[in-house]
Amino acid sequence: MTSSQTQDRPAAAPPAGEPAIWSRNFQYYFTARSAGLLGWAMLPVAVSAGLLSAGYELSTAGYAMAFLVGPFAALVLFGGVLADRFTARRMMIFADLANLTAHVLLAMLFIHGIDELWHLYGLLMVVGTANAMFQPGASSTVPLVARDVQGANGVLRVSEAFTALGGPALAGVLVGLGATGWVMVISAVAYGTSAVCLLALRLGVVPAPPAGQGMWRNLAVGWHEVRSRTWLWGVIVIWMFFAVLSWGPQLTIAAGVIVPEHGATAFGLLNCAFGAGTVAGGLLAIRYKPARPLAAGALALLAFPLYPLGIVLDWPVWLLAVAQVVVGVGITFWGVMWATSVQTQVPGEVLNRVHAYEVAGSVGMFPVGSALAGPAVGAFGTDRVLLVGVVVALLTAAALLMTGPVRTLGRAARA
């Protein structure tokens, strides 16, 4: 069997003698994923704040974010195909090396000054493309490095919460000190660390997609795998509406209300409260393993409307913080239940493509909701848009629970 016909993952679980979560492979993967998430979390703050600090207009920072996010949204499906064809680990290492190179060049750009904006935009496109190549494998690798897939996902969510809190804070401090370039240096080191740890993984092999299939055929097979599972495409469709009408607009609208009334510090504390809830939700998901994971996750989503409802009802900041903790627990618990279900119910040879469709169809709709927030508030008012988000969130949980294949989906050890 040639290298193009093999995958970096085993057909069965990791050896039974290894720890359920903290195996040697998982330790390497945990380090790699945490390092990569830290680099990704720092970049938006560093670029936006760095440009504004250098005297560029707000529109320039907006264009920069578009060049970063656009390639990711456009190419993540192809990332899934390439991960299945050339192995997920190889694509992830390649993406890390591309990110390392791009961040070294970004460091030089910010240290020596930006002569032409297209230099910055081009490097951000490389970063967005690299992350599109990395993301599908990030999900499919988890069942290969831990016997307790749900517990491993819980641990990774806790790490994600800490990097989401610490990364932007560190980037903000360094930009404030005039050291935007050093943010890029730290990110480059993080991506280099990730590549080394991924290279150290020792995984088994299974057959890749049949040889001779073109990329479009591979995409079609992935789409067929999604369509053949009602619980899978049902959740994606429901989540698309949730992302556009509730989840996407919330952060922008909340900032527009909280910052003028209570100050930027209060808004930062509320986001920290959400991060604390995310950590708690990850820890809960490590311990609690329901027989019907998606049904339990849907019930946890009922917490989501608390925060926007509190903003409409003008709750004090401390009560909004409590709401954010509860929301963080609920949304993270759902995320772990969903990720674990996909990873253990979908066959490994198509998992990267299926995950790519899931990201493109659900998470990919978040920027749409965020972009529509401003026009919607201008047309209907802040309270009405937030209340629509509350209703849609409740309907999302209800729709998940009312969809039979979603509600009744049981636990699986692995695909």
LUMNU-294083 format. One record per residue (C-alpha): x, z, y; chain; residue in one letter; residue number from 1. Coordinates in steps of 0.05 Angstrom, whole numbers. Layout:
{{X Z Y} "A" "A" NUM}
...
This chain:
{{0 0 0} "A" "M" 1}
{{30 -21 66} "A" "T" 2}
{{33 22 129} "A" "S" 3}
{{-23 -19 161} "A" "S" 4}
{{-68 -1 103} "A" "Q" 5}
{{-58 74 104} "A" "T" 6}
{{-83 131 146} "A" "Q" 7}
{{-50 196 167} "A" "D" 8}
{{-104 238 136} "A" "R" 9}
{{-121 261 65} "A" "P" 10}
{{-183 246 26} "A" "A" 11}
{{-191 319 9} "A" "A" 12}
{{-182 385 45} "A" "A" 13}
{{-114 415 62} "A" "P" 14}
{{-84 454 3} "A" "P" 15}
{{-126 515 -16} "A" "A" 16}
{{-65 560 -12} "A" "G" 17}
{{-57 550 62} "A" "E" 18}
{{-92 594 115} "A" "P" 19}
{{-163 571 130} "A" "A" 20}
{{-144 558 203} "A" "I" 21}
{{-73 576 222} "A" "W" 22}
{{-36 531 174} "A" "S" 23}
{{32 502 194} "A" "R" 24}
{{-1 436 210} "A" "N" 25}
{{-55 469 252} "A" "F" 26}
{{-2 508 292} "A" "Q" 27}
{{32 442 308} "A" "Y" 28}
{{-34 409 326} "A" "Y" 29}
{{-58 469 367} "A" "F" 30}
{{7 467 408} "A" "T" 31}
{{1 392 417} "A" "A" 32}
{{-71 394 438} "A" "R" 33}
{{-62 452 485} "A" "S" 34}
{{-3 419 519} "A" "A" 35}
{{-40 353 528} "A" "G" 36}
{{-102 388 555} "A" "L" 37}
{{-59 426 606} "A" "L" 38}
{{-29 360 631} "A" "G" 39}
{{-97 327 635} "A" "W" 40}
{{-128 388 671} "A" "A" 41}
{{-75 388 725} "A" "M" 42}
{{-76 314 742} "A" "L" 43}
{{-141 306 781} "A" "P" 44}
{{-127 366 826} "A" "V" 45}
{{-55 345 837} "A" "A" 46}
{{-72 273 854} "A" "V" 47}
{{-132 288 898} "A" "S" 48}
{{-101 347 935} "A" "A" 49}
{{-34 313 939} "A" "G" 50}
{{-63 251 972} "A" "L" 51}
{{-104 291 1021} "A" "L" 52}
{{-44 335 1038} "A" "S" 53}
{{-3 273 1051} "A" "A" 54}
{{-54 249 1102} "A" "G" 55}
{{-93 198 1061} "A" "Y" 56}
{{-168 193 1070} "A" "E" 57}
{{-220 221 1021} "A" "L" 58}
{{-238 151 999} "A" "S" 59}
{{-167 140 975} "A" "T" 60}
{{-172 202 930} "A" "A" 61}
{{-239 175 905} "A" "G" 62}
{{-209 108 887} "A" "Y" 63}
{{-152 144 851} "A" "A" 64}
{{-201 181 807} "A" "M" 65}
{{-238 117 793} "A" "A" 66}
{{-174 84 769} "A" "F" 67}
{{-161 145 725} "A" "L" 68}
{{-230 152 693} "A" "V" 69}
{{-250 78 691} "A" "G" 70}
{{-201 55 638} "A" "P" 71}
{{-217 115 595} "A" "F" 72}
{{-292 100 595} "A" "A" 73}
{{-281 25 585} "A" "A" 74}
{{-229 29 529} "A" "L" 75}
{{-246 91 487} "A" "V" 76}
{{-285 48 437} "A" "L" 77}
{{-223 5 425} "A" "F" 78}
{{-183 69 419} "A" "G" 79}
{{-227 88 360} "A" "G" 80}
{{-216 20 326} "A" "V" 81}
{{-140 23 336} "A" "L" 82}
{{-137 94 311} "A" "A" 83}
{{-171 73 246} "A" "D" 84}
{{-128 11 238} "A" "R" 85}
{{-59 40 256} "A" "F" 86}
{{-72 114 240} "A" "T" 87}
{{-96 166 289} "A" "A" 88}
{{-30 203 292} "A" "R" 89}
{{10 142 311} "A" "R" 90}
{{-39 124 366} "A" "M" 91}
{{-37 196 393} "A" "M" 92}
{{39 197 394} "A" "I" 93}
{{40 129 428} "A" "F" 94}
{{-10 155 480} "A" "A" 95}
{{32 217 492} "A" "D" 96}
{{94 176 503} "A" "L" 97}
{{57 130 551} "A" "A" 98}
{{31 192 588} "A" "N" 99}
{{101 221 591} "A" "L" 100}
{{129 157 621} "A" "T" 101}
{{72 150 671} "A" "A" 102}
{{79 222 694} "A" "H" 103}
{{154 216 704} "A" "V" 104}
{{140 156 749} "A" "L" 105}
{{84 193 784} "A" "L" 106}
{{133 250 798} "A" "A" 107}
{{182 201 829} "A" "M" 108}
{{125 171 869} "A" "L" 109}
{{102 237 899} "A" "F" 110}
{{173 264 909} "A" "I" 111}
{{199 202 945} "A" "H" 112}
{{134 181 979} "A" "G" 113}
{{81 129 962} "A" "I" 114}
{{101 63 992} "A" "D" 115}
{{44 23 962} "A" "E" 116}
{{-21 53 937} "A" "L" 117}
{{-25 2 881} "A" "W" 118}
{{35 35 849} "A" "H" 119}
{{-5 99 844} "A" "L" 120}
{{-69 64 821} "A" "Y" 121}
{{-30 25 767} "A" "G" 122}
{{1 89 739} "A" "L" 123}
{{-66 124 738} "A" "L" 124}
{{-95 65 699} "A" "M" 125}
{{-39 75 648} "A" "V" 126}
{{-57 149 642} "A" "V" 127}
{{-131 133 633} "A" "G" 128}
{{-116 80 581} "A" "T" 129}
{{-69 128 544} "A" "A" 130}
{{-123 181 541} "A" "N" 131}
{{-173 130 514} "A" "A" 132}
{{-124 115 458} "A" "M" 133}
{{-113 190 445} "A" "F" 134}
{{-184 218 446} "A" "Q" 135}
{{-214 189 382} "A" "P" 136}
{{-158 217 339} "A" "G" 137}
{{-163 285 373} "A" "A" 138}
{{-228 297 337} "A" "S" 139}
{{-213 265 270} "A" "S" 140}
{{-147 304 261} "A" "T" 141}
{{-181 372 259} "A" "V" 142}
{{-208 368 187} "A" "P" 143}
{{-139 347 165} "A" "L" 144}
{{-102 408 190} "A" "V" 145}
{{-151 465 176} "A" "A" 146}
{{-196 483 118} "A" "R" 147}
{{-243 521 164} "A" "D" 148}
{{-263 462 209} "A" "V" 149}
{{-313 501 250} "A" "Q" 150}
{{-265 558 261} "A" "G" 151}
{{-211 509 282} "A" "A" 152}
{{-258 476 332} "A" "N" 153}
{{-274 545 360} "A" "G" 154}
{{-200 560 370} "A" "V" 155}
{{-189 493 404} "A" "L" 156}
{{-248 505 451} "A" "R" 157}
{{-218 572 471} "A" "V" 158}
{{-152 537 486} "A" "S" 159}
{{-189 483 525} "A" "E" 160}
{{-223 537 567} "A" "A" 161}
{{-156 569 585} "A" "F" 162}
{{-124 503 603} "A" "T" 163}
{{-185 482 644} "A" "A" 164}
{{-178 547 684} "A" "L" 165}
{{-103 552 689} "A" "G" 166}
{{-85 478 697} "A" "G" 167}
{{-122 465 762} "A" "P" 168}
{{-102 533 790} "A" "A" 169}
{{-28 519 777} "A" "L" 170}
{{-34 449 805} "A" "A" 171}
{{-68 475 867} "A" "G" 172}
{{-14 526 880} "A" "V" 173}
{{42 475 872} "A" "L" 174}
{{8 424 916} "A" "V" 175}
{{-2 478 968} "A" "G" 176}
{{73 490 966} "A" "L" 177}
{{86 416 976} "A" "G" 178}
{{109 406 904} "A" "A" 179}
{{59 354 878} "A" "T" 180}
{{116 318 843} "A" "G" 181}
{{133 380 803} "A" "W" 182}
{{61 382 776} "A" "V" 183}
{{76 313 746} "A" "M" 184}
{{142 339 718} "A" "V" 185}
{{106 396 683} "A" "I" 186}
{{54 347 656} "A" "S" 187}
{{109 301 630} "A" "A" 188}
{{141 360 593} "A" "V" 189}
{{72 378 565} "A" "A" 190}
{{60 308 538} "A" "Y" 191}
{{130 306 509} "A" "G" 192}
{{116 372 474} "A" "T" 193}
{{51 343 446} "A" "S" 194}
{{86 281 419} "A" "A" 195}
{{140 323 384} "A" "V" 196}
{{88 369 352} "A" "C" 197}
{{46 310 328} "A" "L" 198}
{{108 278 299} "A" "L" 199}
{{121 343 260} "A" "A" 200}
{{53 340 225} "A" "L" 201}
{{55 328 150} "A" "R" 202}
{{-10 295 129} "A" "L" 203}
{{-34 258 68} "A" "G" 204}
{{-57 185 65} "A" "V" 205}
{{-123 150 51} "A" "V" 206}
{{-143 77 54} "A" "P" 207}
{{-153 47 123} "A" "A" 208}
{{-208 -4 139} "A" "P" 209}
{{-205 -66 95} "A" "P" 210}
{{-146 -111 113} "A" "A" 211}
{{-164 -175 150} "A" "G" 212}
{{-222 -147 190} "A" "Q" 213}
{{-218 -163 264} "A" "G" 214}
{{-228 -114 320} "A" "M" 215}
{{-300 -136 334} "A" "W" 216}
{{-317 -129 260} "A" "R" 217}
{{-288 -59 261} "A" "N" 218}
{{-330 -42 322} "A" "L" 219}
{{-392 -70 286} "A" "A" 220}
{{-378 -27 225} "A" "V" 221}
{{-370 35 269} "A" "G" 222}
{{-436 19 303} "A" "W" 223}
{{-470 11 235} "A" "H" 224}
{{-444 80 214} "A" "E" 225}
{{-474 110 277} "A" "V" 226}
{{-541 74 267} "A" "R" 227}
{{-546 95 194} "A" "S" 228}
{{-547 169 213} "A" "R" 229}
{{-610 188 252} "A" "T" 230}
{{-583 256 270} "A" "W" 231}
{{-521 224 300} "A" "L" 232}
{{-551 170 344} "A" "W" 233}
{{-610 215 360} "A" "G" 234}
{{-564 267 391} "A" "V" 235}
{{-525 214 429} "A" "I" 236}
{{-588 184 459} "A" "V" 237}
{{-617 252 478} "A" "I" 238}
{{-550 273 508} "A" "W" 239}
{{-546 210 550} "A" "M" 240}
{{-610 230 587} "A" "F" 241}
{{-584 302 593} "A" "F" 242}
{{-517 279 621} "A" "A" 243}
{{-548 233 674} "A" "V" 244}
{{-606 277 697} "A" "L" 245}
{{-581 349 687} "A" "S" 246}
{{-508 360 667} "A" "W" 247}
{{-476 306 710} "A" "G" 248}
{{-507 323 778} "A" "P" 249}
{{-501 399 771} "A" "Q" 250}
{{-428 411 791} "A" "L" 251}
{{-432 368 853} "A" "T" 252}
{{-498 397 876} "A" "I" 253}
{{-477 469 860} "A" "A" 254}
{{-414 459 903} "A" "A" 255}
{{-457 432 960} "A" "G" 256}
{{-500 495 958} "A" "V" 257}
{{-451 551 940} "A" "I" 258}
{{-392 532 985} "A" "V" 259}
{{-430 530 1051} "A" "P" 260}
{{-470 593 1035} "A" "E" 261}
{{-419 637 1000} "A" "H" 262}
{{-352 603 1010} "A" "G" 263}
{{-302 566 966} "A" "A" 264}
{{-276 631 936} "A" "T" 265}
{{-345 647 908} "A" "A" 266}
{{-351 578 879} "A" "F" 267}
{{-283 586 846} "A" "G" 268}
{{-304 652 817} "A" "L" 269}
{{-367 622 789} "A" "L" 270}
{{-326 568 754} "A" "N" 271}
{{-281 623 727} "A" "C" 272}
{{-343 658 700} "A" "A" 273}
{{-362 594 664} "A" "F" 274}
{{-292 592 635} "A" "G" 275}
{{-300 663 610} "A" "A" 276}
{{-365 643 577} "A" "G" 277}
{{-330 584 545} "A" "T" 278}
{{-278 630 515} "A" "V" 279}
{{-333 676 489} "A" "A" 280}
{{-372 617 460} "A" "G" 281}
{{-310 592 424} "A" "G" 282}
{{-298 661 394} "A" "L" 283}
{{-371 666 373} "A" "L" 284}
{{-366 598 339} "A" "A" 285}
{{-305 621 300} "A" "I" 286}
{{-345 678 269} "A" "R" 287}
{{-417 654 264} "A" "Y" 288}
{{-430 596 216} "A" "K" 289}
{{-504 579 214} "A" "P" 290}
{{-534 542 156} "A" "A" 291}
{{-563 491 204} "A" "R" 292}
{{-510 482 257} "A" "P" 293}
{{-544 432 303} "A" "L" 294}
{{-609 472 304} "A" "A" 295}
{{-569 535 323} "A" "A" 296}
{{-531 495 375} "A" "G" 297}
{{-595 469 405} "A" "A" 298}
{{-621 540 412} "A" "L" 299}
{{-557 559 448} "A" "A" 300}
{{-569 502 497} "A" "L" 301}
{{-631 539 522} "A" "L" 302}
{{-582 579 564} "A" "A" 303}
{{-562 519 606} "A" "F" 304}
{{-619 520 657} "A" "P" 305}
{{-603 592 679} "A" "L" 306}
{{-550 571 730} "A" "Y" 307}
{{-587 515 767} "A" "P" 308}
{{-650 558 766} "A" "L" 309}
{{-611 615 796} "A" "G" 310}
{{-587 570 852} "A" "I" 311}
{{-658 548 868} "A" "V" 312}
{{-682 620 868} "A" "L" 313}
{{-623 641 913} "A" "D" 314}
{{-594 692 865} "A" "W" 315}
{{-535 734 890} "A" "P" 316}
{{-466 711 869} "A" "V" 317}
{{-457 766 817} "A" "W" 318}
{{-521 745 782} "A" "L" 319}
{{-502 672 785} "A" "L" 320}
{{-435 692 753} "A" "A" 321}
{{-473 726 696} "A" "V" 322}
{{-514 663 687} "A" "A" 323}
{{-450 621 685} "A" "Q" 324}
{{-421 665 630} "A" "V" 325}
{{-484 656 588} "A" "V" 326}
{{-484 581 602} "A" "V" 327}
{{-411 576 581} "A" "G" 328}
{{-426 611 516} "A" "V" 329}
{{-485 566 501} "A" "G" 330}
{{-454 499 518} "A" "I" 331}
{{-390 516 480} "A" "T" 332}
{{-426 539 418} "A" "F" 333}
{{-466 474 418} "A" "W" 334}
{{-401 435 427} "A" "G" 335}
{{-368 467 367} "A" "V" 336}
{{-430 457 324} "A" "M" 337}
{{-434 384 344} "A" "W" 338}
{{-360 369 335} "A" "A" 339}
{{-358 404 267} "A" "T" 340}
{{-420 366 243} "A" "S" 341}
{{-390 299 262} "A" "V" 342}
{{-323 315 231} "A" "Q" 343}
{{-352 340 165} "A" "T" 344}
{{-410 292 156} "A" "Q" 345}
{{-376 225 173} "A" "V" 346}
{{-326 193 125} "A" "P" 347}
{{-254 196 149} "A" "G" 348}
{{-242 121 147} "A" "E" 349}
{{-294 110 203} "A" "V" 350}
{{-291 177 239} "A" "L" 351}
{{-247 153 297} "A" "N" 352}
{{-295 96 313} "A" "R" 353}
{{-356 140 307} "A" "V" 354}
{{-325 192 352} "A" "H" 355}
{{-308 138 403} "A" "A" 356}
{{-381 115 404} "A" "Y" 357}
{{-403 187 414} "A" "E" 358}
{{-356 197 473} "A" "V" 359}
{{-375 131 505} "A" "A" 360}
{{-449 143 496} "A" "G" 361}
{{-456 215 516} "A" "S" 362}
{{-396 242 554} "A" "V" 363}
{{-387 173 587} "A" "G" 364}
{{-454 182 622} "A" "M" 365}
{{-431 244 659} "A" "F" 366}
{{-398 205 716} "A" "P" 367}
{{-463 166 725} "A" "V" 368}
{{-502 231 736} "A" "G" 369}
{{-448 257 782} "A" "S" 370}
{{-449 193 824} "A" "A" 371}
{{-525 195 830} "A" "L" 372}
{{-526 268 853} "A" "A" 373}
{{-514 252 927} "A" "G" 374}
{{-567 197 934} "A" "P" 375}
{{-617 238 893} "A" "A" 376}
{{-608 299 938} "A" "V" 377}
{{-616 255 1000} "A" "G" 378}
{{-680 225 973} "A" "A" 379}
{{-714 285 941} "A" "F" 380}
{{-678 348 965} "A" "G" 381}
{{-631 396 931} "A" "T" 382}
{{-683 442 899} "A" "D" 383}
{{-723 385 869} "A" "R" 384}
{{-662 353 837} "A" "V" 385}
{{-639 420 809} "A" "L" 386}
{{-708 434 782} "A" "L" 387}
{{-709 366 748} "A" "V" 388}
{{-644 386 716} "A" "G" 389}
{{-675 451 692} "A" "V" 390}
{{-734 415 661} "A" "V" 391}
{{-690 361 630} "A" "V" 392}
{{-644 415 599} "A" "A" 393}
{{-704 450 568} "A" "L" 394}
{{-731 383 543} "A" "L" 395}
{{-663 367 514} "A" "T" 396}
{{-662 430 472} "A" "A" 397}
{{-735 418 452} "A" "A" 398}
{{-721 345 433} "A" "A" 399}
{{-662 366 390} "A" "L" 400}
{{-704 418 354} "A" "L" 401}
{{-763 370 345} "A" "M" 402}
{{-721 315 315} "A" "T" 403}
{{-725 328 241} "A" "G" 404}
{{-657 300 219} "A" "P" 405}
{{-623 340 274} "A" "V" 406}
{{-660 405 262} "A" "R" 407}
{{-652 403 186} "A" "T" 408}
{{-580 379 182} "A" "L" 409}
{{-542 429 139} "A" "G" 410}
{{-470 450 136} "A" "R" 411}
{{-419 408 100} "A" "A" 412}
{{-349 430 81} "A" "A" 413}
{{-322 361 99} "A" "R" 414}
{{-341 288 92} "A" "A" 415}
